Amino acid sequence: MNKPTRILENLTMKQLELIIERIVQKNLNKDNNNYDNEKLLNTFGKWEDTKIEEEIIEEIYRSRNNNLESI
């Protein structure tokens, strides 16, 4: 496993969201300073869920396993 992958695995969902937001804002500012950054971020929205990270991960794995069984 490469180093960036190991680093990303240790981040929380909130930390990953913040990184993605910063990348998007930085690229938008670089490409087009006149575009409404807030409008773009509002268009896509943020991930909102009441489940804890472990529940979300478990749900993803269950979904993947169910899809494999139906093949």
C-alpha positions in Angstrom: 0.0 0.0 0.0 1.4 3.4 -0.9 1.9 6.3 1.5 -0.9 8.6 0.3 -3.4 5.7 0.7 -2.3 5.0 4.2 -2.6 8.7 5.1 -6.2 8.9 3.7 -7.3 5.8 5.5 -6.5 7.5 8.8 -8.7 10.6 8.1 -12.2 11.0 9.4 -15.1 11.8 7.0 -15.1 15.4 8.3 -11.4 15.8 7.5 -11.9 14.3 4.0 -14.8 16.7 3.4 -12.7 19.7 4.4 -9.8 18.6 2.1 -12.2 18.3 -0.8 -13.8 21.7 -0.1 -10.4 23.3 0.0 -9.3 21.7 -3.3 -12.6 22.8 -5.0 -12.3 26.3 -3.7 -8.7 26.6 -4.6 -9.3 25.4 -8.2 -12.4 27.6 -8.6 -10.4 30.6 -7.5 -7.6 29.8 -9.8 -9.8 29.1 -12.8 -12.4 31.7 -12.5 -12.5 34.3 -9.7 -15.8 35.7 -10.9 -17.8 32.5 -10.4 -19.9 32.2 -7.2 -18.0 29.5 -5.2 -20.8 29.4 -2.6 -23.4 28.7 -5.3 -21.4 25.8 -6.6 -20.9 24.3 -3.2 -24.6 24.7 -2.4 -25.5 23.0 -5.6 -23.7 19.8 -4.7 -24.4 20.0 -1.0 -22.6 18.3 1.9 -22.9 14.8 3.0 -25.4 14.7 5.9 -26.1 11.6 7.9 -27.0 10.8 11.5 -25.0 7.6 11.4 -21.6 7.3 12.9 -18.7 6.5 10.5 -18.6 2.9 11.5 -22.3 2.4 10.6 -21.8 4.0 7.2 -18.8 1.8 6.5 -20.7 -1.3 7.6 -23.6 -0.3 5.4 -21.3 0.1 2.4 -19.7 -3.4 3.0 -23.1 -5.0 3.4 -24.3 -3.4 0.2 -21.2 -4.6 -1.7 -21.6 -8.2 -0.4 -25.3 -8.3 -1.2 -24.5 -7.2 -4.8 -21.9 -9.9 -5.2 -24.4 -12.6 -3.9 -27.0 -11.6 -6.5 -24.6 -12.2 -9.4 
